[in-house]
Amino acid sequence: MKQQVQKQMGQAFPLGYLGDPLKNIAPALVFLASDAAHYITGQQIAINGGSAMVR
């Protein structure tokens, strides 16, 4: 049942799958916490597999 729900939900995302926190969110968090992001202020980074795209 869980796989069926994940498959159905994944079809709603343009990338075709639900994100994995370790593969998709963690790298962005590590970047934002690093010195490489020192010049970024007040931005929203959508880590949503494209689900916010206008269709």
Backbone as JSON Lines, residues from 0, in Angstrom:
{"i":0,"aa":"M","n":[0.82,-1.2,0.0],"ca":[0.0,0.0,0.0],"c":[0.87,1.26,0.0]}
{"i":1,"aa":"K","n":[1.93,1.27,0.81],"ca":[2.81,2.44,0.9],"c":[3.45,2.73,-0.45]}
{"i":2,"aa":"Q","n":[3.91,1.7,-1.16],"ca":[4.54,1.9,-2.46],"c":[3.54,2.45,-3.47]}
{"i":3,"aa":"Q","n":[2.3,2.01,-3.38],"ca":[1.26,2.5,-4.29],"c":[0.99,3.99,-4.06]}
{"i":4,"aa":"V","n":[0.92,4.39,-2.8],"ca":[0.69,5.79,-2.46],"c":[1.88,6.63,-2.92]}
{"i":5,"aa":"Q","n":[3.1,6.15,-2.68],"ca":[4.29,6.88,-3.11],"c":[4.33,7.02,-4.63]}
{"i":6,"aa":"K","n":[3.92,5.98,-5.34],"ca":[3.9,6.03,-6.8],"c":[2.89,7.07,-7.28]}
{"i":7,"aa":"Q","n":[1.7,7.07,-6.68],"ca":[0.67,8.04,-7.08],"c":[1.11,9.47,-6.77]}
{"i":8,"aa":"M","n":[1.69,9.67,-5.6],"ca":[2.15,11.0,-5.23],"c":[3.31,11.43,-6.14]}
{"i":9,"aa":"G","n":[4.19,10.51,-6.46],"ca":[5.32,10.81,-7.32],"c":[4.9,11.27,-8.7]}
{"i":10,"aa":"Q","n":[3.76,10.79,-9.18],"ca":[3.27,11.19,-10.49],"c":[2.87,12.67,-10.52]}
{"i":11,"aa":"A","n":[2.63,13.25,-9.35],"ca":[2.25,14.66,-9.27],"c":[3.47,15.57,-9.37]}
{"i":12,"aa":"F","n":[4.67,15.03,-9.27],"ca":[5.9,15.8,-9.32],"c":[6.5,15.71,-10.72]}
{"i":13,"aa":"P","n":[6.89,16.83,-11.31],"ca":[7.48,16.79,-12.65],"c":[8.71,15.88,-12.76]}
{"i":14,"aa":"L","n":[9.47,15.75,-11.68],"ca":[10.64,14.85,-11.73],"c":[10.23,13.39,-11.65]}
{"i":15,"aa":"G","n":[8.99,13.12,-11.25],"ca":[8.47,11.76,-11.26],"c":[8.71,10.93,-10.02]}
{"i":16,"aa":"Y","n":[9.21,11.53,-8.96],"ca":[9.41,10.78,-7.73],"c":[9.38,11.71,-6.53]}
{"i":17,"aa":"L","n":[9.09,11.14,-5.37],"ca":[9.15,11.91,-4.13],"c":[10.61,12.08,-3.74]}
{"i":18,"aa":"G","n":[10.93,13.21,-3.19],"ca":[12.31,13.46,-2.8],"c":[12.75,12.63,-1.61]}
{"i":19,"aa":"D","n":[14.04,12.42,-1.55],"ca":[14.67,11.72,-0.44],"c":[15.4,12.77,0.4]}
{"i":20,"aa":"P","n":[15.07,12.9,1.69],"ca":[15.71,13.94,2.51],"c":[17.23,13.89,2.48]}
{"i":21,"aa":"L","n":[17.81,12.7,2.47],"ca":[19.28,12.6,2.48],"c":[19.9,12.96,1.14]}
{"i":22,"aa":"K","n":[19.2,12.69,0.05],"ca":[19.75,12.96,-1.27],"c":[19.36,14.33,-1.81]}
{"i":23,"aa":"N","n":[18.21,14.86,-1.39],"ca":[17.7,16.08,-1.99],"c":[17.73,17.3,-1.07]}
{"i":24,"aa":"I","n":[17.49,17.12,0.19],"ca":[17.42,18.27,1.1],"c":[18.75,18.5,1.81]}
{"i":25,"aa":"A","n":[19.4,17.44,2.26],"ca":[20.65,17.57,3.01],"c":[21.72,18.36,2.25]}
{"i":26,"aa":"P","n":[21.93,18.12,0.95],"ca":[22.97,18.91,0.26],"c":[22.68,20.42,0.28]}
{"i":27,"aa":"A","n":[21.41,20.8,0.15],"ca":[21.08,22.22,0.19],"c":[21.32,22.8,1.58]}
{"i":28,"aa":"L","n":[21.0,22.03,2.61],"ca":[21.24,22.5,3.97],"c":[22.72,22.62,4.27]}
{"i":29,"aa":"V","n":[23.51,21.67,3.8],"ca":[24.95,21.73,4.0],"c":[25.52,22.95,3.28]}
{"i":30,"aa":"F","n":[25.04,23.2,2.06],"ca":[25.5,24.38,1.33],"c":[25.15,25.66,2.08]}
{"i":31,"aa":"L","n":[23.9,25.78,2.54],"ca":[23.49,27.0,3.23],"c":[24.24,27.21,4.54]}
{"i":32,"aa":"A","n":[24.66,26.13,5.18],"ca":[25.4,26.23,6.43],"c":[26.9,26.46,6.2]}
{"i":33,"aa":"S","n":[27.33,26.38,4.95],"ca":[28.76,26.51,4.66],"c":[29.14,27.96,4.35]}
{"i":34,"aa":"D","n":[30.44,28.19,4.28],"ca":[30.95,29.51,3.91],"c":[30.63,29.86,2.46]}
{"i":35,"aa":"A","n":[30.33,28.86,1.64],"ca":[30.01,29.12,0.23],"c":[28.72,29.93,0.07]}
{"i":36,"aa":"A","n":[27.87,29.92,1.09],"ca":[26.6,30.65,1.03],"c":[26.68,31.98,1.78]}
{"i":37,"aa":"H","n":[27.87,32.49,2.02],"ca":[28.02,33.69,2.84],"c":[27.37,34.93,2.22]}
{"i":38,"aa":"Y","n":[27.14,34.94,0.93],"ca":[26.6,36.13,0.27],"c":[25.09,35.98,-0.03]}
{"i":39,"aa":"I","n":[24.48,34.93,0.42],"ca":[23.05,34.7,0.19],"c":[22.27,35.25,1.37]}
{"i":40,"aa":"T","n":[21.28,36.08,1.07],"ca":[20.42,36.63,2.12],"c":[18.96,36.57,1.69]}
{"i":41,"aa":"G","n":[18.11,36.16,2.58],"ca":[16.66,36.23,2.38],"c":[16.12,35.54,1.14]}
{"i":42,"aa":"Q","n":[16.61,34.39,0.82],"ca":[16.14,33.68,-0.36],"c":[15.33,32.45,0.02]}
{"i":43,"aa":"Q","n":[14.42,32.08,-0.85],"ca":[13.68,30.84,-0.69],"c":[14.19,29.87,-1.74]}
{"i":44,"aa":"I","n":[14.58,28.7,-1.3],"ca":[15.07,27.68,-2.22],"c":[14.03,26.55,-2.22]}
{"i":45,"aa":"A","n":[13.35,26.41,-3.33],"ca":[12.3,25.39,-3.43],"c":[12.93,24.03,-3.71]}
{"i":46,"aa":"I","n":[12.87,23.17,-2.73],"ca":[13.37,21.8,-2.9],"c":[12.13,20.92,-2.92]}
{"i":47,"aa":"N","n":[11.44,20.94,-4.07],"ca":[10.13,20.31,-4.12],"c":[9.91,19.49,-5.4]}
{"i":48,"aa":"G","n":[10.97,19.17,-6.08],"ca":[10.83,18.33,-7.28],"c":[10.05,18.96,-8.4]}
{"i":49,"aa":"G","n":[9.91,20.28,-8.36],"ca":[9.18,20.97,-9.41],"c":[7.69,21.07,-9.18]}
{"i":50,"aa":"S","n":[7.22,20.67,-8.0],"ca":[5.77,20.67,-7.77],"c":[5.17,22.06,-7.72]}
{"i":51,"aa":"A","n":[5.99,23.1,-7.58],"ca":[5.48,24.46,-7.55],"c":[5.4,25.07,-8.95]}
{"i":52,"aa":"M","n":[5.75,24.3,-9.96],"ca":[5.71,24.81,-11.33],"c":[4.27,25.05,-11.76]}
{"i":53,"aa":"V","n":[4.09,26.05,-12.56],"ca":[2.76,26.34,-13.11],"c":[2.57,25.46,-14.32]}
{"i":54,"aa":"R","n":[1.46,24.78,-14.35],"ca":[1.18,23.88,-15.48],"c":[0.16,24.5,-16.39]}
